[in-house]
């Protein structure tokens, strides 16, 4: 599957990895990757190192993830290793001020 | 004998003949014949004198007695052959011995033929002339061989320059290639990507020598060029595979391991295509092996490229090696093997001499057995050799293409089936558009397409996307509506022009209802929708709507994004 989530209880991290396209076609898989996980106190990591591109619907999905993280009292949400193209999209949308980005 | 056969013996011989015999009369008789034939002759009364004479002047053929005082014929022949080195100087034994053992000894000590006493003149002449022929061939061959080695050394120097990696990237790894011939069929390339990732490739072509090395030039070009231009490791491997598939004959291919090290995020990614396992190790213990998960490159046009990804720490090291290392054999045909290689990892704290240590262990094991295959080793300490960040050389993309256009029309249910972006990406890659520009163009096309589809054709209302449920509901509606489409059409045109500056014109048109682009207000920071057009506007130098929003043209400049 092109979206995977891996619970790392030792480090207290839930890592969601998106591969290939990150657009509307992923919305269901994306939601499934976190909605049934117990994440209170955990760090939510959205690993985009393998994502080819993202569009504005992916921005919407990120906002939903952020909302979910806040509701479920996750420790924090970070976006990890976006490609230069994805980083640019995040910056253009001012998401770098909304969500922490680890390059 | 036929007269024309005998005439062969009339041919004059050339050169200097050395006659070695302790009996003067034998020497005189033999010399007379040889002078008649055309030789200049030298005489020696025992083996010792013969060796001294041979060392002092040029001799072309030697006639050697067996039993002599001081030094016998066998020992003298051994020394003469050593002195001759590469040059072929035939030694003919002249003997009355007729025991098998003595005859074998004549050849075993390096002699080339035997003449029996009393010497038959015709046989002597025929043999001498025959060896003349052999000597010419031998010397020609030696000359050609020397020439070839010079050519190869010269070519190797030019070739090394063509495939060289950047010194900065090379400084962060240790490697060695010991080739079985002047040219190596093993290659090591490394380069930094503009995002700071280090790419490392160890490749092993089928066979070794020149024929194996020749295909490494296109691989080097693709590897260095694409890495510097910011292509992902996966894209690079795909391109190398395609190129090798095109250029290599069917029986040739390249096994390789591609490594990506992101030192600022401590991630390691490895793709192994037909190489021995790559080892990640720490404190002398291998903690992870990356086994081959793909066939070697150049065999099949399309291959499945999956990198294994792991977190690493700065105490870890990576070792890559070609099969020539573990398969090197000693005199008893035993292979060096993994166990001995593993033992080398226990080098204590300082692993800076790991490769010399492995090479020493290999040399001790194999002793004098000649190397049968290229042996390469790459040792990558995960920690940086110096902690300064690698230079951010962002080489501008080279647009050496002339203008091109790509367009497609999706109608009815094909709109539900196909994503224009997925179809477009391979086209961009094939035409050499880098990863960053491709990714940004993908965002532009994806959003323009969604807008045309969702608002123009499906007439969906984005305000449904107010919360999580609304968001899901919206896409449910989208799916339903899509299935009912039959006549709806979207046309996409991507036009690359090099001048006045390289860029794309992206045009999308549809046959649905128009929408007012101005009605898409700027979203609040928490809104789940309405970012599409805003994003496209930010990424493009201009966005213009025509025909009540049914056609949109966006200009995307390549230079803006590097």
Interface residues (C-beta under 8 A of the other chain):
Chain A: X21 X23 X24 X25 X27 X28 X31 X49 X52 X53 X54 X55 X56 X57 X59 X60 X61 X63 X64 X67 X68 X80 X81 X83 X84 X85 X86 X88 X89 X92 X93 X94 X98 X102 X103
Chain B: X194 X195 X230 X232 X262 X264 X265 X267 X309 X419 X421 X422 X425 X435 X436 X437 X438 X439 X440 X442 X443 X446 X447 X450 X465 X468 X471 X472 X475 X478 X525 X526 X528 X529 X531 X532 X534 X535 X538 X539 X561
